[in-house]
Amino acid sequence: MRNYDVCVIGGSCTGVFAAIRAAEDGYNVCIIESSNCFGGTATAGFVNIWHTFYDAEYKTKIIGGLSQEVVDLLAKKDAVIETPNSPHRGYTFDSEQLKFVLDRMVIESEITPYLHTSFYDAETEGNKITSITVGNKDGLFKIGAKFFIDATGDGDLCRRVGIESYYDEAMQPPTMCARLYGIMPDQYGLVSQTLREHGDEMDLGKDWGWRGFTPGDPRFVLSADNHVFNVNCANADDLTYAEIEGRRRVEGIEYLLKKYIDSKIQITALPSYIGIRETYHIKSMHQANVEDILYGKRFEDAVINGSYRVDYHHADTSGITFKYLDGTQEVIPEAGAKMELSRWREPIDVDPTLYQLPYGALVPASKLENILMAGRMIDADREAFSALRVMVNCNQMGEAAGQAAAIALHEGIRAKDVSTKDLRSALSHKGAIII
Ligand SMILES: Cc1cc2nc3c(=O)[nH]c(=O)nc-3n(C[C@H](O)[C@H](O)[C@H](O)COP(=O)(O)OP(=O)(O)OC[C@H]3O[C@@H](n4cnc5c(N)ncnc54)[C@H](O)[C@@H]3O)c2cc1C
């Protein structure tokens, strides 16, 4: 048994930020990550875009804290490009450089890292989680802690200790990303057209995707040009199928782009795991709903501010729906169809410019007192989730969960009893923007 004050499970920025906030207050913190690096989808999954830190009008800054610190550190390495005033991308970074930055932040914060280490099981006593069972090259062993934070994306710890979970029947599908070489930005449209017209040749069906540059040579392109439908990647068999099917799709895409656009186009890297948009959601003290998000409801105990639109990848038709805080929407009903522009609501006098999430969203609905969660397992209806799921929002959930764990330990209180006044004040003191 190895013992810590706080154990964070899952090492994307969500988990790393949680661990840093708890460690800063003097607690002995460890972080468990099954991959070989920190950063989750942003590094191992290749997804290299954080959205704006500003409100929907790009006038007021609403996100700071560790997200800003990471962008500043990446900027020092020329590893991030800012695209202001865009709903599509705010900060495009080099995923490989983010790995170095996160390694350093973890080590400098004196957090004990466990890479290549997977969470498997948990032990409880009364109203507390006492330890978890993890596995790595040393075999299976237990990690004891006074407080646990589930940042696994899939809510692995929450589900293992029996906290109620659910999933959307029309769950957003995963995408196998790839780093391609040899496509210039002015060819992106041609890529979409080629895949649409010739996809059947490689049994790709009609799919829709996007691509993005990476800082440095623009010929290196992040391709997110496929979906694997009807899978729940928190289930082992589905995950295995999705990885192999995702790679088959990427191989087919490379073949078509070589054949119809340029024989020099090639895959230069595949991610360590498929990009997972959604699996299980964990019941919490506050379920986020689309009205609160899109009408910009303010909460006195808010710990997260966001302005990213509803971005819902349809479950089985390759369509996508965007809904904005100003009442407009963009819908592509299926791959190849024209984008339909309309309104999801009538105009109102003053459009909201941001939404918030209260602390209760991070507290699982459970008798267990020493657990918080952060990330895409959030308790939210379909459209609220589709806005909250992006990394700038998950990052803030991580920071708030880590800070709340530190306060709970300091006061000797349950997670749900943490004073949100104290929490907001501590986060603000450390650089978060608290509104
Ligand atoms: C193709 C694609 C494109 C996207 N585009 C964007 C975009 O442009 N911008 C944006 O902000 N968001 C985007 N998203 C959404 C966003 O990437 C995710 O919603 C977000 O990264 C979720 O963060 P998370 O920390 O909850 O989960 P994850 O990033 O999935 O991190 C979970 C971490 O926990 C680890 N883990 C899981 N289970 C265990 C276990 N049992 N033991 C140990 N470790 C474990 C994983 O290895 C991982 O590191 C995209 C998603 C996809 C799939």
The ligand as an ORCA input file, in Angstrom:
! r2SCAN-3c Opt
* xyz 0 1
  C     -11.789     13.827    -32.398
  C     -12.105     14.770    -31.300
  C     -11.981     16.125    -31.536
  C     -12.214     17.021    -30.499
  N     -12.004     18.341    -30.744
  C     -11.905     19.169    -29.685
  C     -11.335     20.462    -29.830
  O     -10.983     20.884    -30.945
  N     -11.187     21.219    -28.709
  C     -11.586     20.790    -27.477
  O     -11.398     21.485    -26.497
  N     -12.165     19.585    -27.326
  C     -12.284     18.757    -28.383
  N     -12.779     17.493    -28.210
  C     -13.328     17.107    -26.897
  C     -12.268     16.953    -25.832
  O     -11.056     16.526    -26.409
  C     -12.676     15.984    -24.733
  O     -14.016     16.142    -24.373
  C     -11.821     16.254    -23.495
  O     -10.462     16.068    -23.840
  C     -12.208     15.361    -22.360
  O     -11.276     15.512    -21.346
  P     -11.215     14.507    -20.139
  O     -10.091     14.948    -19.290
  O     -12.540     14.359    -19.511
  O     -10.926     13.085    -20.804
  P      -9.688     12.531    -21.617
  O      -9.005     13.559    -22.417
  O     -10.224     11.330    -22.311
  O      -8.663     12.081    -20.492
  C      -8.877     10.986    -19.636
  C      -7.516     10.517    -19.159
  O      -7.698      9.478    -18.198
  C      -6.892      8.365    -18.539
  N      -7.588      7.175    -18.050
  C      -8.809      6.750    -18.448
  N      -9.145      5.637    -17.769
  C      -8.111      5.369    -16.940
  C      -7.858      4.327    -15.998
  N      -8.769      3.369    -15.775
  N      -6.688      4.338    -15.319
  C      -5.768      5.320    -15.550
  N      -5.955      6.322    -16.426
  C      -7.118      6.348    -17.113
  C      -6.783      8.423    -20.053
  O      -5.653      7.729    -20.508
  C      -6.689      9.931    -20.288
  O      -5.377     10.417    -20.200
  C     -12.614     16.559    -29.232
  C     -12.765     15.203    -28.997
  C     -12.507     14.311    -30.007
  C     -12.616     12.863    -29.722
*
